[in-house]
């Protein structure tokens, strides 16, 4: 996948993905699968069919990345409709659309992701911290009636154990 307007190209051949998935399974690690376009969901379905990804899969729908899936509602819903059954998934968009996606994601049945990896600003010209982005997302979610889960509840839902 071309990543942004620069000269970065991400190359993960299907055989490489299979090897990575097999190694993670061997180590007992539950991978989070980042999906940047519909073709990535084809690979997800194949990895599940081959027994390399445990059910339910954990999937991030990565929106708004140049040369990936645009951050519009139609594309998001197209990806949601192609998800494997029982998938636990999140949806996010980058830049100025990150916080609006905090409201949009639950409407599409998705969990929410925010953070400095995808957006540096709390508002126009105002740099954020991760804590501020999380707090703003919580405020948005609570205002639209979405209950925000705590860490223990999330671990239980994702069937992961806290590590020391």
N, C-alpha and C positions, 0 to 999 in steps of 0.2 A: 504494500500500500504506500502510495506517496503520502508523506506526512507534512502538511503545510506547504507554504510557497517556497521553502528552501530546497535544498538538494538531498534531503533525507528520504530514503526509501526504506521501509521496514520489510524485511524478507524473512518470512517464516514458511518454509515449504510444508506441505502436509506431512511428509515423512518426519520432518523436524518436530512438528506439533505432536505427532504420535509418540515420538521418543520422549519429549518433555512430559507429556501427560502420563506415560507409563512410569517414568522416574518419580514424578510427584505422587502417583498412586502407591508406588513401592515404599516411599518415605512416609506415607500416611498424611500427606498434605492435601487439603481440599482446595483446588485452584478456583480463582475467580476468573472467569473468561470475559475478556473485553471484546466487545463486538462493535466494529466501526462501520460495517455495512452488511447487506443481506448475505453476501458470500461467506462471511464469517459464521453465520448461523448454519449454513450448509456443513461447514467443518464441525461445528458443535454437535449437530445431529449425528454425523458420522462417528465422532469420538465416543458419543454415548452408545451408539449401536455396537461399536467395537469393545465396549466394556471398559474404556479408558477413563471415563468420567462418571463418577457416582451420581446416583439420583438422590435428591434433586440437584440439578446443576445450579451453580451460582454464576449469574451473568450480569455484566454491566453493559447497558446500551449507551454507547459513547456518541453523543450528538454534537453537531456543529463544528466538527473537525474538518478543516479544508481537505477536499478530495475523499472524504468519508461521507457518512450519512448526514445530510443537512439537519439543522435543529428544528425543523417544522413538525407540526402535529401529524400531518399525513404520513411522513416518513417514520416517525416514532411508532405510530399505530401499525404500520406495515411490519415493522420489526417485531412488535409485541405479538402480532398474529402469527408470526413464524417461530415463536419460541417453543422449545420442547415442553410437553405437558409437565406440570408441577415445578417448573423452573422458578427459582427465587431470583428476582431480578431488580436491578436499580436502573434509573435513567438519569442522565445529567447532560448539561450542555456547558460549553466553555464561555469564558468572558462575561459580557454583560447579560447573557441569557442564563447564567448559572442560577441565580436566585429565582427568576421566574419559573425555572424548571423544578425548583423545590415545591412549588404549588402544582405544577403540571404533572409531575411524575406520579403522585398518588392517584390522580384522576385516570391515569393509564394503567393502574394496578401495580405500579412500580414503587420500590423504595427510593430514598433520596440520598444523593451524594453531593457534598460540597467540600471545598478546600482550596488552598492556595495552588495546588497542582494545576487547577483548571481556571482560576480566576484570582487576580490580585487585589480587587477592589470591593469595598463594602458599598460604596456609592460613587458617583462620578467624581474622580480625582481624589478619593479618600481610600488610601491603602488599608487593607484588612489584615487581621490575624486569622488563623484557622478557628480559634475560639469565637471570634466575632461572626465569622461566616456560619458556623454551626448554630450560634445563638439566634442569628437572623433567620436561618432556616426553621428553627424550632418555633419562633414567633409566627412565621408565615403559616406553618403547618397547623399550629394551634388555632390561629384565626380562622382557618377554613374547616376546623372541626376534625383534624386528623390527630389521633393519639400517638404521641412519640414514645417509642419503647426505650427502656434503659439498657445498659450493657448486658446484664444477666439475661434479660428476655431475648435480646438479639442473639446472644451465644446459643441459647436454647433453640431458637427458630432456625439458626443456621447449622445446628448440630456441631458446634465447635466447642472446645474446652479452653478455658483460660490457661495460659502458659506462664510460668514464673520467669 
